[in-house]
Amino acid sequence: MPLSFAPADADALPLHVIEQAALEGWLQDQPATVVAWVKASGFTGAIGQALPIPGETGAPVMALAGYGSAQTRARKRFVLAAAAEKLPEGIWRIASGLPEAQVEAECFGWLMTGYAFDRYKGQSPAKARLVAPAGVDAARIEAMASAEALTRDLINTPAQDMGPDALQAAVEALADEFGATCTAIVGDDLLSHNFPMIHAVGRAAARAPRLIELRRGESGPKLTLVGKGVCFDTGGLNLKPGNSMALMKKDIGGAANVLGLARMIMALDLPVQLRVLIPAVENAVSGNALRPGDILTSRKGLTVEINNTDAEGRLVLADALALADEGAPDLVISMATLTGAARVAVGPDLAPFYSDDDSAAQALAEAAAGAADPVWRMPFHTPYEEMIEPGIADLDNAPGGGFAGSITAALFLRRFVDARYMHFDIYGWQPVKAPGRPKGGVGQGPRALFAALPRMLNL
């Protein structure tokens, strides 16, 4: 089903969004037949309830969607989507009950009930369509939905079909769609162009590593997005156990999320000079694989001791961030499925981010609340800098001790950027089905960022 609104002139049935506490008041204004039907059906207004109400012919003439209470809604996102997934196929319009402040987020959630990853097996997404409520920016919401679908598709695709070459093809297709340019530096050319750490991480794989670049726009602030594109992570010679390797197709999540954000920016013509950099590799095992104890010299000239080949994401990002910084950007944003420590700290639902810019962090936090795209600020805690300095090299890619793993990874990356910088350590995966979010790949942060960018860049 298309992730778009139904035509405005469609013959749509009314949908009343009902809070539990408001149900009795709503019923007072209804005919006795409707009251009887609602009571007989056991509809209470709880989240996830959807009740079509038949007319004289037996066909639905309207429906009710449960909206719970303020307390229960605080525990969930996309509450209306929970009802939309249960409505019969047809076209609906919001007739009453949806709070104005929640309209954009709830409409986005509804559109995402139509998403299904069906590349390998037929799926059955929800089929109820919605007419855009009056006053909403339908094009904006549809652009966010298309961007989210791109992110999910990239993460959900297994590495056999989403290696560095396929990721490059996906970026090229996105560039073609929006009139952007896409280039790539591939294989041993990475060495001649001074991207030694991207090459070192990806050289053991059959599919060559590469640095993919997308550009669009010649005026406005310079915005550079850097996404970790580790298409599969075995852990390298520090091989992951099987249960830890099972989800490693999602290690492409940083790249998938920045491409989703880039899609929004291009689709809605945000007036920026957009640059996207994706170091795309597989962290594989072979005779020429990166070894623990190796010391690499990065693009920036900083040396890095390799104490764990499973801490590879920060290595490929570091070279890409150094390149980003050379372009004198106004803002650099990196996104990566970087550390398990971030999941321990905030769980799978929150997107932790790092920034030294208080005003940008505040803008993002406020935008996230309105977009139902939750984020949480983490500290660039400078006293921990000593933890990433091993003594025989400038930096340690995997400091021991077991403490502050997400923070030390963020501090490592900050060493490669002098420009204004924000880093996201995301999960990129929905572990259990939720309204508008099937189990699988998911966007974390792009909608919040898109809403905040006008303030962050003074647009």
C-alpha positions as CSV (number, residue, x, y, z in Angstrom):
1,M,0.0,0.0,0.0
2,P,1.4,3.5,-0.8
3,L,2.6,5.4,2.2
4,S,0.5,8.4,1.3
5,F,-2.8,10.0,2.2
6,A,-6.0,9.2,0.3
7,P,-7.2,11.9,-2.1
8,A,-8.8,14.8,-0.4
9,D,-12.0,14.4,-2.4
10,A,-12.3,10.7,-1.7
11,D,-15.5,9.3,-0.3
12,A,-14.3,8.9,3.2
13,L,-16.0,7.6,6.3
14,P,-15.9,9.5,9.6
15,L,-13.6,8.3,12.3
16,H,-14.1,9.5,15.9
17,V,-11.1,9.4,18.1
18,I,-12.3,8.6,21.6
19,E,-10.5,9.0,24.9
20,Q,-11.8,6.6,27.6
21,A,-13.0,9.4,29.8
22,A,-14.8,11.0,26.9
23,L,-16.8,8.0,25.7
24,E,-19.9,8.5,27.8
25,G,-20.1,12.2,26.8
26,W,-19.8,11.3,23.1
27,L,-22.5,8.6,23.4
28,Q,-25.0,11.1,24.9
29,D,-25.2,12.8,21.5
30,Q,-25.7,9.6,19.5
31,P,-28.9,7.7,18.6
32,A,-30.0,4.8,20.6
33,T,-28.9,2.3,18.0
34,V,-25.3,3.5,18.1
35,V,-25.2,3.6,21.9
36,A,-26.5,0.0,21.9
37,W,-23.9,-1.2,19.3
38,V,-21.0,0.5,21.2
39,K,-22.0,-1.0,24.5
40,A,-22.7,-4.4,23.1
41,S,-19.3,-4.4,21.4
42,G,-17.4,-3.7,24.6
43,F,-15.8,-0.6,23.2
44,T,-14.2,1.4,26.1
45,G,-11.9,3.8,24.3
46,A,-8.8,1.8,25.2
47,I,-5.7,2.1,23.0
48,G,-5.8,-0.3,20.1
49,Q,-9.6,-0.6,20.0
50,A,-11.3,0.0,16.6
51,L,-15.0,-0.3,16.2
52,P,-16.8,0.1,12.8
53,I,-20.4,1.1,13.3
54,P,-22.9,-0.3,10.7
55,G,-25.7,1.6,9.1
56,E,-29.1,0.2,8.0
57,T,-27.5,-1.9,5.2
58,G,-24.9,-3.4,7.6
59,A,-22.0,-1.6,5.9
60,P,-20.0,0.7,8.2
61,V,-21.1,4.4,8.2
62,M,-18.4,5.5,10.7
63,A,-15.9,4.1,13.2
64,L,-14.5,4.7,16.6
65,A,-10.8,4.6,17.5
66,G,-9.7,4.2,21.1
67,Y,-7.3,6.8,22.4
68,G,-6.8,5.7,25.9
69,S,-5.9,8.2,28.6
70,A,-3.1,10.7,29.0
71,Q,-1.4,8.2,31.3
72,T,-1.6,5.3,28.9
73,R,-0.6,7.4,25.9
74,A,2.5,8.5,27.7
75,R,3.7,4.9,27.5
76,K,3.2,4.6,23.7
77,R,3.8,6.3,20.4
78,F,1.5,6.4,17.4
79,V,-1.6,5.5,19.4
80,L,-3.9,6.1,16.5
81,A,-1.9,3.6,14.4
82,A,-2.9,0.9,16.9
83,A,-6.5,1.4,15.9
84,A,-5.8,2.0,12.2
85,E,-4.2,-1.5,12.0
86,K,-7.5,-3.0,13.0
87,L,-9.9,-0.9,10.8
88,P,-11.4,-2.6,7.7
89,E,-10.0,-1.6,4.3
90,G,-11.4,1.7,3.2
91,I,-10.8,5.4,3.4
92,W,-11.3,7.3,6.6
93,R,-11.3,10.9,7.8
94,I,-10.8,12.2,11.3
95,A,-14.1,13.6,12.4
96,S,-13.4,14.4,16.0
97,G,-11.3,13.8,19.1
98,L,-7.6,14.0,17.8
99,P,-5.7,16.7,19.7
100,E,-4.2,19.3,17.4
101,A,-0.7,19.0,18.9
102,Q,-0.6,15.3,18.0
103,V,-2.0,15.4,14.5
104,E,1.3,15.3,12.6
105,A,2.8,12.5,14.6
106,E,-0.4,10.4,14.6
107,C,-0.8,10.8,10.8
108,F,2.8,9.7,10.3
109,G,2.1,6.7,12.5
110,W,-1.0,5.9,10.4
111,L,0.9,6.1,7.1
112,M,3.5,3.7,8.5
113,T,0.9,1.0,9.2
114,G,1.1,0.5,5.4
115,Y,4.8,-0.4,5.5
116,A,5.8,-4.0,5.1
117,F,9.2,-5.5,4.1
118,D,8.0,-7.9,1.4
119,R,11.1,-8.5,-0.6
120,Y,11.4,-12.1,0.3
121,K,7.8,-13.0,1.4
122,G,4.4,-11.5,0.9
123,Q,3.2,-9.5,3.9
124,S,-0.2,-8.0,5.0
125,P,0.1,-4.4,6.1
126,A,-2.9,-2.5,7.2
127,K,-5.2,-1.4,4.4
128,A,-7.1,1.5,6.0
129,R,-6.2,4.8,4.3
130,L,-6.6,8.3,5.7
131,V,-7.5,11.6,4.2
132,A,-5.1,14.3,5.4
133,P,-6.7,16.3,8.1
134,A,-7.3,20.0,7.4
135,G,-4.3,22.2,8.2
136,V,-1.6,19.5,8.1
137,D,1.3,19.6,5.7
138,A,0.5,16.4,3.9
139,A,3.6,16.6,1.7
140,R,5.9,16.8,4.7
141,I,4.3,13.8,6.4
142,E,4.4,11.8,3.2
143,A,8.1,12.7,2.7
144,M,8.9,11.5,6.3
145,A,7.0,8.3,5.6
146,S,9.0,7.6,2.4
147,A,12.2,8.4,4.2
148,E,11.4,6.0,7.0
149,A,10.5,3.3,4.5
150,L,13.9,3.7,2.9
151,T,15.7,3.4,6.2
152,R,13.7,0.3,7.2
153,D,14.3,-1.4,3.8
154,L,18.0,-0.8,3.9
155,I,18.4,-2.2,7.5
156,N,16.0,-5.1,6.9
157,T,17.8,-6.4,3.8
158,P,20.3,-9.1,4.6
159,A,23.9,-8.6,3.9
160,Q,23.9,-11.1,1.0
161,D,21.9,-8.5,-0.9
162,M,23.1,-5.3,0.9
163,G,26.8,-5.3,0.7
164,P,28.9,-2.1,0.1
165,D,28.2,-2.4,-3.7
166,A,24.4,-2.6,-3.1
167,L,24.5,0.3,-0.6
168,Q,26.3,2.4,-3.2
169,A,23.6,1.5,-5.7
170,A,20.9,2.6,-3.2
171,V,22.7,6.0,-2.8
172,E,23.0,6.4,-6.5
173,A,19.3,5.7,-7.0
174,L,18.5,8.3,-4.3
175,A,20.8,10.8,-6.0
176,D,19.1,10.2,-9.4
177,E,15.7,10.7,-7.9
178,F,16.5,14.2,-6.6
179,G,19.1,15.4,-9.0
180,A,22.0,15.0,-6.6
181,T,25.5,13.7,-7.5
182,C,26.9,10.5,-6.2
183,T,30.6,9.3,-6.3
184,A,32.5,6.6,-4.7
185,I,36.2,5.7,-3.9
186,V,36.5,1.9,-4.0
187,G,39.0,-0.7,-2.9
188,D,42.7,0.1,-3.0
189,D,41.9,3.6,-4.3
190,L,41.0,4.3,-0.7
191,L,44.7,4.1,0.1
192,S,45.8,6.4,-2.7
193,H,43.1,8.9,-1.6
194,N,44.2,8.6,2.1
195,F,41.4,6.7,3.7
196,P,43.5,4.1,5.4
197,M,41.2,3.1,8.2
198,I,38.2,2.5,5.9
199,H,40.4,0.3,3.8
200,A,41.9,-1.6,6.7
201,V,38.5,-2.5,8.2
202,G,37.0,-3.6,4.8
203,R,40.0,-5.2,3.1
204,A,39.3,-8.7,4.3
205,A,35.9,-8.9,2.6
206,A,35.2,-10.2,-0.9
207,R,33.2,-7.1,-1.7
208,A,35.5,-4.1,-1.7
209,P,35.2,-1.3,0.9
210,R,34.3,2.2,-0.3
211,L,33.5,5.7,0.6
212,I,30.3,6.9,-0.9
213,E,29.5,10.6,-1.3
214,L,26.2,12.3,-2.2
215,R,26.0,16.1,-2.8
216,R,23.1,18.4,-3.5
217,G,22.7,22.2,-3.2
218,E,25.0,25.1,-3.9
219,S,23.7,27.7,-1.5
220,G,22.8,27.8,2.2
221,P,24.5,26.4,5.2
222,K,26.8,23.5,4.7
223,L,25.3,20.4,6.3
224,T,27.3,17.1,6.3
225,L,25.8,13.8,7.3
226,V,28.1,10.9,8.0
227,G,26.6,7.4,8.4
228,K,28.3,4.2,9.5
229,G,27.8,1.7,6.6
230,V,29.1,-1.6,8.1
231,C,26.9,-3.9,6.0
232,F,27.8,-6.9,8.2
233,D,29.9,-7.1,11.3
234,T,31.4,-10.5,12.2
235,G,33.6,-8.7,14.7
236,G,36.7,-9.5,12.6
237,L,39.4,-11.6,14.2
238,N,37.7,-10.7,17.6
239,L,34.9,-12.8,16.3
240,K,31.4,-12.2,17.7
241,P,29.6,-15.2,19.2
242,G,26.6,-16.4,17.1
243,N,23.9,-14.8,19.2
244,S,25.7,-11.4,19.0
245,M,26.1,-11.8,15.2
246,A,22.5,-12.6,14.4
247,L,21.4,-9.0,14.0
248,M,24.5,-7.6,12.4
249,K,22.8,-6.8,9.1
250,K,21.5,-3.8,11.1
251,D,25.1,-2.4,11.5
252,I,24.2,-0.5,8.4
253,G,21.7,1.5,10.5
254,G,23.7,4.7,10.7
255,A,24.0,4.9,6.9
256,A,20.3,4.0,6.6
257,N,19.3,6.7,9.0
258,V,21.3,9.5,7.4
259,L,20.0,8.5,4.0
260,G,16.5,8.7,5.4
261,L,17.3,12.2,6.7
262,A,18.9,13.2,3.4
263,R,15.7,12.0,1.6
264,M,13.6,14.3,3.7
265,I,15.9,17.2,3.1
266,M,15.9,16.7,-0.6
267,A,12.2,15.9,-1.0
268,L,11.2,19.0,0.9
269,D,14.0,21.3,-0.5
270,L,15.6,22.4,2.8
271,P,17.9,25.2,1.7
272,V,21.2,23.7,2.6
273,Q,24.4,22.5,0.9
274,L,23.9,18.8,1.6
275,R,26.8,16.4,1.8
276,V,26.4,12.7,2.8
277,L,29.4,10.5,3.5
278,I,29.1,6.8,4.0
279,P,32.1,4.6,4.6
280,A,30.7,1.2,3.4
281,V,32.5,-2.0,4.5
282,E,32.0,-5.5,5.7
283,N,34.0,-6.4,8.8
284,A,35.0,-9.9,7.7
285,V,37.6,-12.5,8.5
286,S,40.4,-13.6,6.1
287,G,44.2,-13.8,6.0
288,N,44.6,-10.1,5.5
289,A,42.1,-9.0,8.2
290,L,42.9,-6.2,10.6
291,R,44.6,-7.6,13.7
292,P,44.5,-6.7,17.4
293,G,47.6,-4.8,18.2
294,D,47.9,-3.2,14.8
295,I,48.4,0.5,14.8
296,L,46.8,2.5,12.0
297,T,47.5,6.1,10.9
298,S,44.2,7.8,10.1
299,R,43.4,10.3,7.4
300,K,43.9,13.1,10.0
301,G,47.3,11.8,11.0
302,L,46.3,10.5,14.4
303,T,47.5,7.0,15.1
304,V,45.1,4.4,16.5
305,E,46.0,1.2,18.3
306,I,43.6,-1.6,17.5
307,N,42.7,-3.4,20.8
308,N,39.6,-5.0,19.4
309,T,38.7,-5.5,15.8
310,D,35.0,-5.5,16.8
311,A,35.3,-1.8,17.5
312,E,35.5,-1.1,13.8
313,G,32.7,1.4,13.3
314,R,34.6,4.3,14.9
315,L,37.6,3.6,12.6
316,V,35.6,4.0,9.4
317,L,33.7,6.9,10.7
318,A,36.9,8.7,11.8
319,D,38.3,8.8,8.2
320,A,35.0,10.0,6.9
321,L,34.7,12.6,9.6
322,A,38.1,13.9,8.9
323,L,37.1,14.4,5.2
324,A,33.9,16.1,6.3
325,D,35.8,18.5,8.5
326,E,38.1,19.5,5.6
327,G,35.1,21.0,3.8
328,A,34.5,23.7,6.5
329,P,30.9,22.6,7.2
330,D,28.5,24.6,9.4
331,L,27.3,21.4,11.0
332,V,28.4,17.7,11.0
333,I,26.1,15.0,12.1
334,S,27.2,11.4,12.4
335,M,24.9,8.4,13.0
336,A,26.0,4.9,13.9
337,T,24.9,1.7,15.5
338,L,28.1,2.1,17.4
339,T,28.1,0.6,20.9
340,G,26.2,-1.9,23.0
341,A,26.9,0.4,25.9
342,A,24.4,2.8,24.5
343,R,21.7,0.1,24.6
344,V,22.5,-0.7,28.2
345,A,22.3,3.0,29.1
346,V,19.0,3.9,27.4
347,G,17.5,0.7,25.9
348,P,16.3,0.2,22.3
349,D,13.7,3.0,22.1
350,L,15.8,6.1,22.8
351,A,18.4,7.6,20.4
352,P,21.3,8.9,22.5
353,F,23.1,11.8,21.0
354,Y,26.2,13.9,21.9
355,S,26.7,17.6,21.3
356,D,28.7,20.4,22.8
357,D,26.2,22.9,21.5
358,D,23.5,23.6,24.2
359,S,21.2,25.5,21.9
360,A,21.3,22.8,19.2
361,A,20.7,20.1,21.8
362,Q,17.7,22.1,23.2
363,A,16.3,22.6,19.7
364,L,16.6,18.8,19.0
365,A,15.0,17.8,22.3
366,E,12.0,20.1,21.7
367,A,11.6,18.9,18.1
368,A,11.9,15.3,19.1
369,A,8.9,15.6,21.5
370,G,6.7,17.0,18.8
371,A,7.8,14.4,16.2
372,A,7.4,11.4,18.5
373,D,11.0,10.6,17.7
374,P,12.6,10.3,21.2
375,V,16.2,11.3,21.8
376,W,18.4,11.6,24.9
377,R,21.4,13.8,25.3
378,M,24.6,12.2,26.5
379,P,27.8,14.0,27.7
380,F,31.0,14.5,25.8
381,H,32.7,14.0,29.2
382,T,36.2,15.4,28.7
383,P,37.8,13.8,31.8
384,Y,37.3,10.5,30.1
385,E,39.7,11.5,27.3
386,E,42.5,9.7,29.1
387,M,40.6,6.4,28.7
388,I,41.1,6.5,24.9
389,E,44.8,7.3,25.0
390,P,46.8,4.0,25.1
391,G,50.3,5.4,25.3
392,I,51.9,3.9,22.3
393,A,49.5,5.5,19.9
394,D,47.4,8.7,19.9
395,L,44.2,6.8,20.4
396,D,42.8,3.4,21.5
397,N,39.9,2.0,19.5
398,A,38.6,-0.1,22.4
399,P,39.7,1.0,25.9
400,G,39.4,-1.6,28.6
401,G,37.7,-1.3,32.0
402,G,34.1,-1.8,30.8
403,F,33.0,1.8,31.8
404,A,31.4,4.5,29.7
405,G,31.7,2.7,26.4
406,S,29.3,4.9,24.5
407,I,31.0,8.1,25.8
408,T,34.5,7.0,25.0
409,A,33.4,6.1,21.5
410,A,31.9,9.5,21.1
411,L,35.0,11.2,22.4
412,F,37.1,9.1,20.0
413,L,35.0,10.5,17.1
414,R,35.2,14.0,18.3
415,R,39.0,14.0,17.9
416,F,38.5,14.0,14.2
417,V,36.1,17.0,13.9
418,D,36.8,20.6,14.6
419,A,33.5,21.8,13.2
420,R,30.2,22.0,15.1
421,Y,29.4,18.4,15.7
422,M,26.6,16.1,16.8
423,H,26.9,12.3,17.1
424,F,24.1,9.7,17.4
425,D,24.7,6.2,18.9
426,I,21.5,4.5,17.7
427,Y,20.1,1.0,17.8
428,G,18.2,1.1,14.5
429,W,16.0,-1.9,15.3
430,Q,12.5,-2.4,16.7
431,P,12.8,-5.5,18.8
432,V,9.1,-6.2,19.2
433,K,6.1,-5.1,17.1
434,A,4.5,-1.8,18.1
435,P,1.9,0.5,16.5
436,G,3.3,1.7,13.1
437,R,6.5,-0.1,13.8
438,P,6.8,-3.8,12.8
439,K,9.7,-5.8,14.3
440,G,12.8,-4.9,12.2
441,G,14.8,-2.0,11.1
442,V,13.6,1.5,12.2
443,G,14.6,5.1,12.0
444,Q,15.8,6.8,15.1
445,G,16.5,10.5,15.1
446,P,15.9,11.7,11.5
447,R,12.5,13.1,12.0
448,A,13.6,15.0,15.1
449,L,16.6,16.3,13.3
450,F,14.6,17.4,10.3
451,A,12.3,19.3,12.6
452,A,15.2,20.9,14.5
453,L,17.5,21.8,11.5
454,P,15.9,25.1,10.7
455,R,16.7,26.3,14.3
456,M,20.1,24.6,14.3
457,L,21.2,26.2,11.0
458,N,19.3,29.5,11.4
459,L,17.3,28.8,8.2
